[in-house]
Amino acid sequence: MSLGIPEIILIVVVVLLLFGAKRIPELARSLGKAQNEYKKAKDALKEEAEDLQKTVEKAAEAEDKNG
């Protein structure tokens, strides 16, 4: 199911009616900032998971050498 031109126009009209033309750029900026924060948090979690995995692997190697 894809959106056609009439559906997109209807969505734009509804958004204009709900938020007004002055609020749309403000809303878009807020959404952009939220997306940026989400990406930062996702990257930080990914990096932390990789660090944890490396730590576990080093501990396992040390245990193999000692045990």
Buried (B, 14 or more C-beta within 10 A) or exposed (E): EEEEEEEEEEEEEEBEEEEEEEEBEEEEEEEEEEEEEEEEEEEEEEEEEEEEEEEEEEEEEEEEEEE
